[in-house]
Amino acid sequence: MSDMVSVWIEKLRNSIDNVFDIFGEELYEAENFLPIDVFNELCESLKSGVEHALSGFAKWMKVWIHLPLSVCRLGGDYGSDYARTFLHVFYSRPESDYSTLQEKSYIKSLQEDIIINK
């Protein structure tokens, strides 16, 4: 997840200097109908909007980016299964205590998150 967030942030950063990356088709149409000064104002407004979007997105995502993706599974119907597997992975409970396929899947996911986030 953190890799994808980094890609999105970088794409937004690059788009600030070239709003045509995001709004290309619309801007090409507008360029034909608007006077040049109005068109330039539109481009500057879009640039400012992308800067604000980047700022908000980065601020919100940086709070979550350090968490492993498997944490998203904590809620819902299988929250207790996830909590038990979390104890197994981080507190070395024997795997034989786990009987469901769901729990075994969570163990694998957590172990992969540990490897990815090292």
C-alpha positions in Angstrom: 0.0 0.0 0.0 2.7 2.5 0.9 4.3 2.0 -2.6 1.0 2.9 -4.3 0.5 5.9 -2.1 4.0 7.1 -3.0 3.2 6.6 -6.7 0.0 8.6 -6.3 1.8 11.4 -4.4 4.5 11.6 -7.1 2.0 11.6 -9.9 0.2 14.6 -8.2 3.5 16.4 -7.7 4.3 16.0 -11.4 0.9 17.1 -12.4 1.2 20.4 -10.5 3.6 21.7 -13.2 1.6 20.2 -16.0 -2.1 20.2 -15.4 -2.6 18.8 -18.9 -1.6 15.4 -17.4 -4.9 15.3 -15.5 -7.1 17.6 -17.5 -5.6 17.3 -21.0 -8.8 16.7 -23.1 -10.8 19.3 -21.2 -8.1 21.9 -21.4 -7.5 21.3 -25.2 -11.3 22.0 -25.7 -11.2 25.0 -23.4 -8.2 26.4 -25.2 -10.3 26.7 -28.4 -13.1 28.6 -26.8 -11.6 30.8 -24.1 -9.5 34.0 -24.5 -5.8 33.3 -23.7 -5.9 35.3 -20.4 -9.0 33.4 -19.1 -7.4 30.1 -20.2 -4.2 30.9 -18.3 -6.3 31.8 -15.2 -8.1 28.5 -15.5 -4.7 26.6 -15.7 -3.4 28.5 -12.7 -6.6 27.7 -10.7 -6.3 24.0 -11.7 -2.6 24.1 -10.6 -3.6 25.5 -7.3 -6.4 22.9 -6.9 -3.9 20.1 -7.6 -1.5 21.5 -5.0 -4.3 21.6 -2.4 -5.4 18.1 -3.3 -1.8 16.9 -3.0 -1.5 18.6 0.4 -4.7 17.1 1.7 -4.1 13.6 0.3 -0.5 13.5 1.6 -1.5 14.7 5.0 -4.3 12.2 5.4 -2.3 9.2 3.9 0.8 9.8 6.0 -1.2 9.0 9.1 -2.0 5.5 7.7 0.9 4.7 5.4 3.1 3.2 8.2 0.5 0.5 9.0 0.7 -2.8 7.3 -2.2 -3.5 4.9 -3.4 -6.5 6.9 -4.5 -4.2 9.7 -7.4 -3.3 7.5 -8.8 -6.8 8.3 -9.1 -6.1 12.0 -12.8 -5.1 11.8 -15.8 -7.0 10.5 -16.9 -10.5 11.0 -13.4 -12.0 11.3 -11.9 -9.4 13.7 -11.5 -12.0 16.4 -9.8 -14.4 14.0 -7.4 -11.7 13.0 -6.7 -10.8 16.6 -5.9 -14.4 17.5 -3.5 -14.7 14.5 -1.9 -11.4 15.5 -1.1 -12.9 18.9 0.3 -16.0 17.1 2.6 -14.0 14.9 3.9 -11.5 17.4 3.7 -13.5 20.6 4.6 -17.0 19.2 1.5 -18.9 20.1 1.6 -22.4 18.5 0.0 -22.6 15.1 -1.9 -25.8 16.1 -4.2 -23.5 18.0 -5.6 -22.3 14.7 -8.2 -24.4 13.0 -9.7 -22.2 10.4 -8.5 -21.4 6.9 -9.2 -17.7 7.6 -6.8 -17.7 10.5 -4.1 -19.4 8.5 -4.6 -16.9 5.7 -4.2 -14.1 8.2 -0.9 -15.6 9.6 0.5 -15.7 6.1 -0.6 -12.1 5.4 0.9 -10.8 8.6 4.2 -12.6 8.0 4.3 -11.0 4.5 3.7 -7.6 6.0 6.6 -8.1 8.4 8.9 -8.9 5.5 7.7 -6.0 3.4 7.9 -3.4 6.2 11.4 -4.3 7.4 
